[in-house]
Amino acid sequence: MTEKQTIALVDDDRNILTSVQMTLEAEGYQVRTFTDGEQALVDLTNRPVDLAVLDIKMPRMDGMELLQRLRARSNLPIIFLSSKDEEVDQLMGLRLGADDYITKPFSQRLLIERIRALLRRNEVNKAEMAGEGGASLLVRGDLSLDESRHRCQWKGHDVPLTVTEFLLVKALAARPGLVKSRDQLIDAAYGDNIYVDDRTIDSHIKRVRKKFRQVDEDFNQIETLYGIGYRYKED
């Protein structure tokens, strides 16, 4: 019997927690709910889950700080919930390492599809780690991507990437010099039939560049072609 995947819901709105919990449990997931970031951080540190859905504005510890604390410990897949008037918060969340965001009020069916897509990408990584994915090492000059360990290195230094960031770098580095449109990168990172705003990809790329530049301030391998997309430049 397949073990149920566990999802953490963190939101100070108890109505949302109850409603989403019932929907996810009906879909076969185990769900743990929290009404503030501090409570969630303690529990998730001691009892990891497969994916977390975080609200941004919460008492005691908001979603932004919780995200940063969780990112310091793991590459746990994370989806942000935010209000329509919190666009700056949405982009900030992506830059801090969220894999995706959904705007309130939201369709629970959309949330389920996003959760499934993100968990599916995580399962692919786990399968490759178990040796089911074939060749798992991609080397492009100073870049090394080891899918079996979810490990990215630049000039021998580890670059910690989330699932989404890793898939974006992989998609670009797999074909150096080839321009990838934002739509192509969305498909590579999120899968088919998932709508993601172009700005989401831009935010992920900015964060990826920042991470590489923390180990090499001259890193410039990911080029922007304005109005077209991105490409990986191999020296």
N, C-alpha and C positions, 0 to 999 in steps of 0.2 A: 504494500500500500504506500503510495507516494505521500511523503510528509507535507503537511500544509505549510505554505509560505506565510510568514508573519509580517504584518504591516503596522507601523506606529502612526497614529493620528494625534497631532498636537495642535489644539485650537481652544481658545477660551470660550468659544460659543458652544455650549452643551447641546443645542439643537442640531448643529452641524455634526458634532461628534456622534450623536446617537443615530442620526439619519445615515451618515456615511458608513458607520460601523455595521449597521443592519444590512446595507447594500453589499458591502465587501464580504461579510460573513455568508450572505446568500450566494456569493460567487465562489465560495470555498476557501476564503482566506481566514487566517487567525488574525485578530485585531487587538491591539493594546492602545488605550486612549489616555491622553494627558491634557490637562487644562492650563499648564504653564511650562515654560522652557526648563526651569530648574528641576522640576519633578521628572521631566522627560530625560534630561541629561543623566541624572543619577541612574535611572532604570536602564536606559539604552547602553550606558557604559558597562553595566554588569550583565545585562541580558540583551545581546545584539539581536537586531531584526533584519529582515531581507530588504526593507524599503521604508522610508519615512516620508510622511506628508506633513508639512509645517505651515502654520499660519505665520504671518509676519508680525502683526501687532498683538502682543500678549503681555500679561503682567509678569513681574519678577525677572524674567529673562525673555527678550523678544526672539523672533525667529532668526534674525540676522546673527545675533550672538550665539544662539544654539547651533546654527549652521557652522559657524567658525569653530566652535568647540568640538563638534562632531567631525569636521574635516581634519582637525588636528590629530584625530585618533584613527580614522578609517576613510575608505572610499565608498561608504554606504550610499546607495542611490537615494536621492532626495528630490522631492517635488515641492515647490512653494505654492501656497495659496495667497492671493493678494486681491485687493479691491481695484476696480477700474481706474480710480484716481491715484493709484500708487505706482505709476509707470517707472519712476525713478527707483523705487524699491525693487521692482521686478528686475531691472537691469543690474542693480547692485547685487541682488541675490545671485544672479547668474555669474557675475564677476567674482563673487565669493565662493562659488563652487556648486551651486544648485544645478541639477541636471535638467530641470524643466520647471515651468511655472504654469499655473492655471488661474484665470481671473474670476473672481466672485462677481455676481452669482454664477455658478457653474453647473453644467450638466453632469450628473453623477455618471452617466454612461461615458462621457468624455473622460472623466477622471479614471474610470476603470480601464479604458483603452490606453491611456497614458501609462498607468501602472503596469498593465500587461506588457506594453512595449518595452518599458525600462527593465522589468524583471526578465523579459526574454533576452535582452541584450546581456544582462548579467549572467544568465544561464549559459549563453554561448561562451562567455569567458570561462566559466567553470568547466564546461565540457572540454575546451581547449586545454585547460589546466590539467585535466585528467588524461590528456593525450588523445582525445577524440577529434581534434580539429586539424590534424596533419601538421605541416611545417608551421612553426609558431614564431620564428625569429625573423624580423625584418631589419636589415641594416642598410642605411643610406648615409654614407660618409661618416660623420661623427654621431649620427643618430642610430640608436638601437632600440627596437620595440620587441619585447618578449611577451607575447600573448599568453604563454603558459604560466607566467608569473604576474601578469598585468604590471609589467615593469618597463618604464621608459627611462633611457639614459642618453645624456648628451655629453660627449667628450668624457665618458666614464663617470659622470655625476648623475645620481638619480634625480628624476623630475617627476614628482608625484602628480598623477593625473586622475581625474574622475573617470567613470566609465564613458561618459559622453566625450570628454576631452580626448581620451585615448583613441576612440573610434574616429574622431575628426583628424587627429594627427596621422593615424593609420591610412585613412582614405586619401589624404594629401600626399603622404610619403610613398605610397604604393606606386604612384605614377609621377615621378618628378618632372617638372616642366609642364605638365598637363593642367590646364585651368579647370577647376571644379566650381560649378555654379553653386549658389547657396541652396538651391533645390536639391542638387546632387549630394551636397553635404548633409542636408536634412535627412535624405533617404539613408545615407550611410550611418548616421548617428541615431536616428529615431525609427527607421524602418518605413515601409510604404504605408500610405493612407493615413499618416499622422500629420496634421497641420501644425506647423510651428512658424512663428513670425521670423522674417529674415533677420531682425535685430537680435534674436536669440543666438543665431550662429555668430553674428558679429561680436556679441558679448563673450561667447565661449572662446573665440579666436583671440580676443584681447587678453583673456585670462591665460590662455595657453602661452602666448608670447611672454607675458609677465613672468610666468613660472620658468620658462627657459632662460630669460634674462637674469633671473636670480642666481643662476649658475654660470651664465656667460652673458655679460652685458652687451656684447657685440652680436648676439644672435639675431639673424635677419632672414632665416630660411623660408619663412612663410610670408609670401608677398600678396598684397592686395591689388587686384585689378578693378578699379572703381567702375561700378555699374555692371561688372561681369561676375566676379567671384574671387577665389583665392587659388594659389598654386604653391607647391613646395619647390624650392630652388636647391638643387644639390650642387655643391662645389666640385 
